[in-house]
Amino acid sequence: YLTRELFDQLKTKKTSFGSTLLDVIQSGLENHDSGVGIYAPDAESYTVFADLFDPIIDDYHKGFKKTDKHPPK
């Protein structure tokens, strides 16, 4: 998912909370057996790093697009 091109596109981005691409991918770099390998350090990360998160979420949830909504509880 994290191609060189996408890395170059996202490497200087930061959320208003100061979260960076390194914060998003750090766990996956340290834990190669991690199921997903990326984590959102804050809610804004899903927007700022959407080009990385969206395809992973789509694949993980087997077709859950960013326009889809979770069913109500």
SULTADA-V27241 format. One record per residue. N is the residue number from 0. PSI is psi as a letter, one per 40 degrees, with the letter a starting at -180 (999 if undefined). OMEGA is omega in whole degrees, -180 to 180 (* if undefined). D_CENTER is the distance of its C-alpha to the mean C-alpha in Angstrom with 2 decimals. Layout:
n	psi	omega	d_center
N	PSI	OMEGA	D_CENTER
N	PSI	OMEGA	D_CENTER
This chain:
n	psi	omega	d_center
0	d	-177	9.73
1	g	178	9.65
2	i	177	13.11
3	d	-180	15.33
4	d	180	15.41
5	d	176	11.70
6	d	180	11.85
7	d	180	14.93
8	d	-173	13.55
9	e	-169	10.74
10	d	-180	12.72
11	e	-180	14.85
12	i	-178	12.65
13	i	176	12.75
14	i	179	12.48
15	e	177	15.97
16	e	178	15.57
17	e	-180	15.17
18	h	-177	11.65
19	i	176	10.77
20	d	178	8.59
21	d	177	10.83
22	d	-179	10.08
23	d	-174	6.37
24	e	-174	7.89
25	d	-178	11.33
26	d	178	11.75
27	d	177	11.15
28	d	-178	13.56
29	d	-176	16.02
30	g	-175	15.92
31	e	179	16.21
32	e	179	17.13
33	h	-178	13.93
34	d	-178	13.25
35	d	175	9.51
36	e	175	9.01
37	i	-180	5.72
38	i	178	6.16
39	h	179	6.15
40	e	175	9.48
41	i	-175	10.60
42	d	-179	10.50
43	d	180	10.47
44	d	180	7.03
45	d	179	6.08
46	d	-176	8.84
47	d	-178	8.90
48	f	-177	5.72
49	d	-179	6.29
50	d	175	7.63
51	d	-176	4.86
52	d	-172	3.13
53	d	179	6.92
54	d	178	8.68
55	d	178	7.23
56	d	179	8.05
57	d	180	11.14
58	d	-178	12.27
59	d	-179	11.82
60	e	175	13.76
61	f	174	16.07
62	e	179	16.03
63	h	-178	14.35
64	i	-179	13.77
65	e	177	12.31
66	e	179	16.04
67	i	179	16.86
68	i	174	17.74
69	i	178	18.09
70	i	178	21.82
71	i	-179	23.74
72	999	*	24.76
